Amino acid sequence: MRSQNMTSFIVMDIVKEAKKYKDCIHFEIGQPDLQPSSKVKDALHKAIDEDKFSYTESHGLYELREKIAKNYKDKYAVDVVPEQIFLTPGTSGAFLIAYALTLKNNAKLGLSDPSYPCYKNFARMLDIEPVFMPIGKEDNFELHVKNLKEHKIDAVQISSPSNPTGNIYESENLKEIIEYCDKEKIAFISDELYHGLTYEEDASSALEFSDNVFVINGFSKYYCVPGNRLGWIIVPKDKIKGAEKIAQNLFISAPTLSQYGALEAFDDEYLGKIKEEFKKRRDYLFSELSEIFDIDAKPDGAFYLWVNVSKYTNDSFAFAKELLDNIHIAVTPGIDFGVNKTHNYIRFAYTRDIPHMSEGIERLKKYLKLIK
């Protein structure tokens, strides 16, 4: 196992350091501050009152998987059967199932650079080699078939909407990549955790273009229950038995109480308000930061801004530490997400309310005037 090659989250060091400052302004963590639907809380209380503390089957609660399958039918017009769905301890468990199902030791997993750090770390845990493919504003931070053709890979993973850039894969491009992967027998893994948090147009699911894909989602972002640690993976029908064996051995089953709470998570009226609030925050923060920094593109989804700070620094980590030490603003250094020009970027999360962010913007503007 190549765990010695794993990289730590620099942002977690920022989080620890930020706790020293009671007046800290938080832009660093991708954790929504909004509460889940009251229906979720009621369902959790009911499950506690009814002593729902035993394991579920390794797939997870059948009735919850039925609701997830219905959600795919309603939102994407795709047919998924509950047997294809596995509830997992966060999306982390889903990534491990996907990798263990599709990749052997020393296999190659294609990833964009920048991308979410856990992908490469989980790959290295399983003796899988991450292969990084640089992306940038010139291609809307999307991988394309041309990128895949340049590398010998056994699987590819994308995220849409993306962390850290907030971009959404254009439907035709997504279709072309999936068709290429089908043809070349490359496993296609789609992280769709931020679906629902899209502000101008909806994101396409990989399942709209093929049944032979692995789709991952969860309840931590759009549904606002990050601490319940509940995700899911949808696997092709011929992979169900293999996924079941992996789930049984990895974690037995996902947290039971979390599953009962999630039965009421698909509260569309309430979720519409969540989406509206994050859109307001995005519009506010994009407008304010555009006056200070270069932003390659207005994010279409998720709750992040990928901000070019090269006019002030060529060391995003040192700059993030400087902001924290001097004006108590916590941001995530771009180098957490790869090596492709990431020393020029920091990520701002708009996971706190506008008054909180406004205080941070005022501090930032004053400070940058002093150091310019």
C-alpha positions as CSV (number, residue, x, y, z in Angstrom):
1,M,0.0,0.0,0.0
2,R,1.4,3.4,-1.0
3,S,-0.2,5.3,1.9
4,Q,3.2,7.0,2.5
5,N,2.5,8.9,-0.8
6,M,-0.8,10.4,0.4
7,T,-0.9,14.1,0.8
8,S,-2.6,15.8,3.7
9,F,-5.3,18.4,3.4
10,I,-3.5,21.8,3.8
11,V,-7.0,23.3,4.4
12,M,-7.3,21.2,7.6
13,D,-4.2,22.9,8.9
14,I,-5.9,26.2,8.1
15,V,-9.1,25.1,9.9
16,K,-7.1,24.2,13.0
17,E,-5.2,27.5,12.9
18,A,-8.4,29.5,12.3
19,K,-9.8,28.2,15.6
20,K,-7.4,30.5,17.4
21,Y,-9.3,33.6,16.2
22,K,-12.8,34.2,17.6
23,D,-13.3,36.8,14.9
24,C,-12.2,34.6,12.0
25,I,-14.0,34.9,8.7
26,H,-14.5,31.5,7.2
27,F,-14.1,30.9,3.4
28,E,-12.2,27.7,3.7
29,I,-14.6,24.8,4.4
30,G,-17.0,23.3,1.9
31,Q,-19.6,22.6,4.6
32,P,-23.0,24.3,4.3
33,D,-24.0,26.3,7.3
34,L,-27.7,25.9,6.5
35,Q,-29.8,23.4,8.3
36,P,-31.5,20.4,6.6
37,S,-35.3,20.2,6.2
38,S,-37.2,20.0,9.5
39,K,-38.6,16.8,8.0
40,V,-35.1,15.2,8.2
41,K,-34.8,16.2,11.9
42,D,-38.3,14.7,12.6
43,A,-37.4,11.5,10.8
44,L,-34.2,11.2,12.9
45,H,-36.1,11.7,16.2
46,K,-38.7,9.1,15.1
47,A,-35.9,6.6,14.3
48,I,-34.4,7.2,17.7
49,D,-37.7,6.8,19.5
50,E,-38.3,3.5,17.5
51,D,-34.8,2.2,18.5
52,K,-33.5,2.0,14.9
53,F,-30.0,1.2,16.0
54,S,-29.2,-2.1,14.2
55,Y,-27.3,-2.6,11.0
56,T,-29.1,-2.3,7.7
57,E,-28.3,-4.6,4.8
58,S,-25.0,-3.6,3.1
59,H,-26.9,-2.0,0.2
60,G,-28.7,0.2,2.7
61,L,-32.4,0.8,3.5
62,Y,-34.5,-0.5,0.6
63,E,-37.1,2.3,1.0
64,L,-34.3,5.0,0.8
65,R,-32.9,3.4,-2.3
66,E,-36.3,3.4,-3.8
67,K,-36.5,7.2,-3.2
68,I,-33.1,7.7,-4.7
69,A,-34.1,5.7,-7.8
70,K,-37.3,7.8,-8.1
71,N,-35.3,11.0,-7.8
72,Y,-33.2,9.9,-10.9
73,K,-36.4,9.1,-12.8
74,D,-38.0,12.5,-11.9
75,K,-34.8,14.6,-12.4
76,Y,-33.0,12.9,-15.2
77,A,-35.6,10.6,-16.8
78,V,-33.3,7.6,-16.3
79,D,-34.2,4.2,-14.9
80,V,-32.2,2.9,-12.0
81,V,-33.3,-0.1,-9.9
82,P,-32.7,0.0,-6.1
83,E,-30.4,-3.0,-6.3
84,Q,-27.9,-0.8,-8.2
85,I,-27.7,1.7,-5.4
86,F,-25.4,1.3,-2.4
87,L,-25.7,3.7,0.6
88,T,-22.2,4.5,1.9
89,P,-20.4,6.3,4.8
90,G,-20.2,9.6,3.0
91,T,-19.0,9.7,-0.6
92,S,-15.7,8.5,0.7
93,G,-17.1,5.0,0.9
94,A,-18.5,5.3,-2.6
95,F,-15.1,6.3,-4.0
96,L,-13.5,3.2,-2.5
97,I,-16.2,0.9,-3.9
98,A,-15.8,2.5,-7.4
99,Y,-12.0,2.1,-7.3
100,A,-12.0,-1.4,-5.9
101,L,-14.6,-2.5,-8.5
102,T,-12.8,-1.0,-11.5
103,L,-9.1,-0.8,-10.8
104,K,-6.4,-3.4,-10.0
105,N,-3.1,-2.7,-8.3
106,N,-0.9,-0.4,-10.4
107,A,-3.9,0.5,-12.6
108,K,-4.1,4.1,-13.8
109,L,-6.9,6.5,-12.8
110,G,-7.3,9.7,-14.9
111,L,-8.0,12.9,-12.9
112,S,-8.1,16.5,-13.8
113,D,-5.7,19.0,-12.4
114,P,-7.0,20.8,-10.3
115,S,-9.4,18.3,-8.7
116,Y,-10.6,17.2,-5.3
117,P,-7.6,15.9,-3.2
118,C,-9.3,12.8,-1.9
119,Y,-9.4,11.2,-5.3
120,K,-5.7,10.8,-5.6
121,N,-5.3,9.8,-1.9
122,F,-7.9,7.0,-2.1
123,A,-6.2,5.8,-5.3
124,R,-2.8,5.6,-3.6
125,M,-4.4,3.7,-0.7
126,L,-5.3,1.0,-3.2
127,D,-2.0,1.0,-5.0
128,I,-3.7,2.8,-8.0
129,E,-1.7,5.4,-9.9
130,P,-3.4,8.8,-10.3
131,V,-2.7,10.3,-13.8
132,F,-3.2,14.1,-13.8
133,M,-4.5,15.9,-16.8
134,P,-4.2,19.7,-16.7
135,I,-7.3,21.8,-17.3
136,G,-7.9,25.5,-17.3
137,K,-10.1,28.4,-18.3
138,E,-9.4,27.8,-22.0
139,D,-11.5,24.6,-21.8
140,N,-13.9,25.7,-19.0
141,F,-12.0,23.4,-16.6
142,E,-13.4,20.3,-18.3
143,L,-11.6,17.3,-19.5
144,H,-12.2,16.3,-23.1
145,V,-11.6,13.2,-25.2
146,K,-8.3,14.7,-26.4
147,N,-7.0,14.7,-22.8
148,L,-7.9,11.0,-22.4
149,K,-6.2,10.1,-25.7
150,E,-2.9,11.5,-24.5
151,H,-2.7,9.1,-21.6
152,K,-3.0,5.3,-21.0
153,I,-5.6,5.1,-18.3
154,D,-7.9,2.3,-17.0
155,A,-10.6,4.7,-15.5
156,V,-11.3,8.4,-15.4
157,Q,-13.1,10.3,-12.7
158,I,-14.8,13.7,-13.2
159,S,-16.8,16.0,-10.9
160,S,-19.6,18.1,-12.1
161,P,-20.3,20.6,-10.6
162,S,-16.7,20.7,-9.7
163,N,-14.7,21.2,-6.5
164,P,-12.7,23.6,-6.6
165,T,-13.8,25.5,-9.7
166,G,-17.6,25.2,-9.6
167,N,-17.9,24.5,-13.4
168,I,-20.4,22.1,-14.9
169,Y,-19.5,19.7,-17.7
170,E,-21.3,20.6,-20.9
171,S,-23.7,17.9,-21.8
172,E,-22.3,17.2,-25.3
173,N,-18.8,17.0,-23.9
174,L,-19.9,14.6,-21.2
175,K,-21.6,12.4,-23.8
176,E,-18.5,12.3,-25.9
177,I,-16.2,11.4,-23.0
178,I,-18.6,8.6,-21.9
179,E,-18.9,7.2,-25.5
180,Y,-15.1,7.2,-25.8
181,C,-14.7,5.4,-22.5
182,D,-17.2,2.8,-23.5
183,K,-15.4,2.2,-26.7
184,E,-11.9,2.0,-25.1
185,K,-13.1,0.0,-22.1
186,I,-12.2,2.8,-19.7
187,A,-14.3,2.9,-16.5
188,F,-16.1,6.2,-16.1
189,I,-16.8,7.5,-12.6
190,S,-18.9,10.6,-12.1
191,D,-18.9,12.5,-8.8
192,E,-22.2,14.4,-8.8
193,L,-22.2,15.5,-5.2
194,Y,-23.1,19.1,-6.0
195,H,-26.1,18.3,-8.2
196,G,-29.0,20.5,-7.2
197,L,-26.6,23.4,-6.4
198,T,-26.7,24.7,-9.9
199,Y,-27.7,28.2,-10.7
200,E,-28.4,28.9,-14.3
201,E,-29.0,25.4,-15.7
202,D,-29.1,21.9,-14.4
203,A,-26.1,19.5,-14.6
204,S,-26.5,16.4,-16.7
205,S,-26.0,13.0,-15.0
206,A,-23.6,10.5,-16.6
207,L,-26.5,8.1,-16.4
208,E,-28.3,10.0,-19.1
209,F,-25.7,8.8,-21.6
210,S,-24.9,5.3,-20.5
211,D,-25.8,2.5,-18.1
212,N,-22.2,1.5,-17.9
213,V,-21.0,4.3,-15.5
214,F,-20.5,4.7,-11.8
215,V,-22.3,7.7,-10.3
216,I,-21.6,9.0,-6.9
217,N,-23.7,11.5,-4.8
218,G,-24.6,12.1,-1.2
219,F,-26.5,14.2,1.4
220,S,-23.7,16.4,2.7
221,K,-23.9,19.4,0.4
222,Y,-27.3,20.1,-1.3
223,Y,-29.2,18.3,1.5
224,C,-27.2,20.0,4.3
225,V,-26.4,17.0,6.5
226,P,-22.6,16.7,6.2
227,G,-22.1,15.2,9.7
228,N,-24.5,12.4,9.0
229,R,-21.9,10.9,6.7
230,L,-24.2,9.4,4.1
231,G,-23.5,9.0,0.4
232,W,-24.4,6.6,-2.4
233,I,-23.1,5.0,-5.5
234,I,-25.0,3.7,-8.5
235,V,-23.2,0.8,-10.2
236,P,-23.9,-1.0,-13.5
237,K,-26.1,-4.1,-13.1
238,D,-23.3,-6.5,-13.8
239,K,-21.3,-5.0,-10.9
240,I,-24.0,-5.3,-8.2
241,K,-22.6,-8.6,-6.6
242,G,-19.1,-7.3,-6.6
243,A,-20.1,-4.0,-5.0
244,E,-22.0,-5.9,-2.3
245,K,-19.0,-7.9,-1.3
246,I,-16.8,-4.8,-1.2
247,A,-19.4,-2.9,0.9
248,Q,-19.8,-5.8,3.3
249,N,-16.1,-5.9,3.9
250,L,-15.4,-2.2,4.0
251,F,-18.1,-0.9,6.3
252,I,-20.9,-3.5,6.7
253,S,-23.5,-0.8,6.2
254,A,-23.9,3.0,6.2
255,P,-25.0,4.7,9.4
256,T,-28.5,3.5,10.2
257,L,-29.9,6.7,11.8
258,S,-28.6,8.8,8.9
259,Q,-30.4,6.6,6.5
260,Y,-33.7,7.0,8.3
261,G,-33.2,10.8,8.4
262,A,-32.4,10.8,4.7
263,L,-35.8,9.3,3.9
264,E,-37.2,12.8,4.2
265,A,-34.3,14.6,2.6
266,F,-36.0,15.0,-0.8
267,D,-38.1,18.0,0.3
268,D,-38.2,19.9,-3.0
269,E,-39.9,23.0,-1.6
270,Y,-37.2,23.4,1.1
271,L,-34.3,22.5,-1.2
272,G,-35.5,25.2,-3.6
273,K,-34.8,27.7,-0.8
274,I,-31.4,26.2,-0.2
275,K,-30.5,26.7,-3.9
276,E,-31.8,30.2,-3.9
277,E,-29.7,31.2,-0.9
278,F,-26.5,29.8,-2.3
279,K,-27.2,31.6,-5.6
280,K,-27.5,34.9,-3.7
281,R,-24.2,34.2,-2.0
282,R,-22.5,33.3,-5.2
283,D,-23.6,36.4,-6.9
284,Y,-22.6,38.6,-4.0
285,L,-19.1,37.0,-3.6
286,F,-18.4,36.9,-7.3
287,S,-19.2,40.5,-7.7
288,E,-17.1,41.6,-4.7
289,L,-14.1,39.4,-5.5
290,S,-14.1,40.4,-9.2
291,E,-13.2,43.9,-8.1
292,I,-10.1,42.5,-6.4
293,F,-8.9,39.4,-8.2
294,D,-9.1,37.8,-11.6
295,I,-11.8,35.1,-11.7
296,D,-11.5,32.9,-14.8
297,A,-15.2,32.0,-14.9
298,K,-18.4,32.6,-12.9
299,P,-19.1,29.2,-11.3
300,D,-22.2,27.4,-12.5
301,G,-22.7,25.3,-9.4
302,A,-21.4,24.0,-6.1
303,F,-20.4,26.8,-3.6
304,Y,-16.8,27.7,-4.6
305,L,-14.9,30.5,-6.4
306,W,-11.5,29.6,-7.9
307,V,-9.7,32.9,-7.7
308,N,-6.5,33.9,-9.4
309,V,-4.3,35.8,-6.9
310,S,-1.2,36.0,-9.1
311,K,-1.2,39.8,-9.0
312,Y,-0.4,39.6,-5.3
313,T,1.6,36.3,-4.9
314,N,3.0,33.3,-6.6
315,D,2.6,31.2,-3.4
316,S,-1.0,30.5,-2.6
317,F,-0.2,28.7,0.6
318,A,2.0,31.6,2.0
319,F,-0.7,34.0,0.9
320,A,-3.5,32.0,2.7
321,K,-1.4,31.9,5.8
322,E,-0.7,35.6,5.5
323,L,-4.4,36.4,5.3
324,L,-5.1,34.2,8.3
325,D,-2.4,35.6,10.5
326,N,-2.9,39.3,9.7
327,I,-6.6,39.8,9.1
328,H,-8.1,36.5,10.4
329,I,-9.5,35.4,7.0
330,A,-9.4,31.6,6.3
331,V,-9.2,30.5,2.7
332,T,-8.0,27.3,1.0
333,P,-4.7,27.4,-0.9
334,G,-4.9,26.2,-4.5
335,I,-2.1,23.8,-4.0
336,D,-4.5,21.5,-2.1
337,F,-6.0,20.6,-5.5
338,G,-3.0,19.8,-7.7
339,V,0.0,21.3,-9.3
340,N,-1.3,22.9,-12.5
341,K,-0.7,26.6,-11.8
342,T,-2.4,26.0,-8.4
343,H,0.2,28.2,-6.7
344,N,-1.6,31.1,-8.3
345,Y,-5.1,30.3,-7.0
346,I,-7.0,30.2,-3.8
347,R,-10.5,28.8,-3.2
348,F,-13.2,30.8,-1.5
349,A,-16.3,28.9,-0.2
350,Y,-19.5,30.8,0.1
351,T,-20.8,28.5,2.9
352,R,-21.5,31.3,5.3
353,D,-24.1,34.1,5.2
354,I,-23.6,37.3,3.3
355,P,-23.1,39.5,6.5
356,H,-20.3,37.2,7.5
357,M,-18.7,37.3,4.1
358,S,-19.1,41.0,3.9
359,E,-17.0,41.5,6.9
360,G,-14.3,39.4,5.3
361,I,-14.4,41.4,2.1
362,E,-14.0,44.7,3.9
363,R,-10.9,43.4,5.7
364,L,-9.5,42.0,2.5
365,K,-9.9,45.2,0.6
366,K,-8.3,47.3,3.3
367,Y,-5.4,44.8,3.6
368,L,-4.7,44.5,-0.1
369,K,-4.5,48.3,-0.4
370,L,-1.8,48.3,2.3
371,I,0.4,45.6,0.7
372,K,0.0,46.6,-3.0
